[in-house]
């Protein structure tokens, strides 16, 4: 089993039952990676795409598991994680945004 380590050039996508939390790298690195952590009790099936739908990876991650994938994109490309089962909205992987949630956490 591959270990998933947090590093400065890695997107970390944590999938919870009601939200997705993303930790993004501060800048572009040609050797970036994405770690997807399934924090739910069901398998996650989805894909990682860039730009207008070019598929980089299909994935299936079991409950309470995580996987790491290389993220081969060029500077200026847009990358997305698209969960298909259970269905959830498309998640854009935004460089330099630090930590963000989909849907955003409400502030009171």
C-alpha positions as CSV (number, residue, x, y, z in Angstrom):
1,X,0.0,0.0,0.0
2,X,1.3,3.4,-0.9
3,X,1.7,6.0,1.9
4,X,0.1,9.4,1.3
5,X,2.3,12.2,2.6
6,X,1.5,15.9,2.7
7,X,4.0,18.0,0.9
8,X,4.2,21.5,-0.5
9,X,3.5,20.5,-4.1
10,X,0.5,18.3,-3.4
11,X,-3.2,18.8,-3.5
12,X,-4.9,17.0,-0.6
13,X,-8.6,16.3,-1.2
14,X,-10.5,15.1,1.9
15,X,-13.9,13.7,1.1
16,X,-16.5,13.8,3.9
17,X,-20.1,12.9,3.9
18,X,-21.3,16.5,3.6
19,X,-18.4,18.4,2.1
20,X,-15.0,18.2,0.4
21,X,-12.0,19.9,1.9
22,X,-9.1,20.8,-0.3
23,X,-5.5,21.8,0.8
24,X,-3.7,23.3,-2.2
25,X,0.0,23.9,-2.9
26,X,1.1,27.5,-2.9
27,X,2.5,27.4,-6.4
28,X,3.0,25.4,-9.6
29,X,5.5,22.5,-9.7
30,X,5.8,20.2,-12.7
31,X,5.9,17.2,-10.3
32,X,2.7,17.9,-8.4
33,X,0.5,15.2,-7.0
34,X,-3.0,14.8,-5.6
35,X,-3.9,12.8,-2.5
36,X,-7.5,11.8,-2.2
37,X,-8.6,10.8,1.3
38,X,-12.0,9.0,1.6
39,X,-13.4,9.9,5.1
40,X,-16.8,8.3,4.3
41,X,-18.1,4.8,4.9
42,X,-18.7,4.2,1.1
43,X,-16.3,3.7,-1.8
44,X,-15.6,6.8,-3.9
45,X,-15.5,6.5,-7.7
46,X,-14.4,9.4,-9.8
47,X,-11.9,10.9,-12.2
48,X,-9.3,13.6,-12.4
49,X,-9.4,15.7,-15.5
50,X,-7.7,18.7,-16.9
51,X,-8.8,21.6,-19.0
52,X,-11.9,20.7,-21.1
53,X,-12.2,17.1,-20.0
54,X,-8.9,15.3,-20.8
55,X,-8.9,12.4,-18.3
56,X,-5.8,11.9,-16.3
57,X,-6.9,9.2,-13.9
58,X,-10.0,7.1,-13.1
59,X,-10.1,6.1,-9.5
60,X,-11.9,4.0,-6.9
61,X,-11.0,4.5,-3.2
62,X,-12.4,2.3,-0.5
63,X,-14.0,3.6,2.8
64,X,-11.4,5.2,5.1
65,X,-8.6,4.8,2.6
66,X,-6.4,7.3,0.6
67,X,-4.6,7.2,-2.7
68,X,-2.0,9.4,-4.3
69,X,-1.8,10.2,-8.0
70,X,0.6,12.2,-10.1
71,X,-0.9,15.4,-11.4
72,X,0.7,16.0,-14.8
73,X,-0.5,19.5,-15.8
74,X,1.3,22.4,-17.4
75,X,1.4,25.9,-15.9
76,X,-1.9,27.5,-16.7
77,X,-3.9,24.3,-17.0
78,X,-7.0,23.8,-15.0
79,X,-7.5,20.5,-13.1
80,X,-10.6,19.0,-11.5
81,X,-11.6,16.1,-9.4
82,X,-15.1,14.8,-10.4
83,X,-16.7,12.4,-7.9
84,X,-19.2,10.1,-9.8
85,X,-20.3,7.8,-7.0
86,X,-21.6,9.0,-4.7
87,X,-22.3,12.0,-7.0
88,X,-21.0,15.4,-5.9
89,X,-20.1,18.6,-7.7
90,X,-17.0,19.0,-9.8
91,X,-14.1,20.3,-7.6
92,X,-11.6,22.6,-9.2
93,X,-8.1,22.2,-7.9
94,X,-7.0,25.9,-7.5
95,X,-3.3,26.6,-6.9
96,X,-2.4,29.0,-4.1
97,X,-5.7,29.0,-2.4
98,X,-4.4,27.2,0.7
99,X,-7.5,25.5,2.3
100,X,-11.0,25.7,0.9
101,X,-14.2,23.6,1.2
102,X,-16.9,22.6,-1.3
103,X,-19.6,23.7,-0.3
104,X,-17.9,26.5,1.7
105,X,-18.2,26.4,5.5
106,X,-20.8,28.8,6.7
107,X,-19.7,31.6,9.0
108,X,-22.0,33.0,11.7
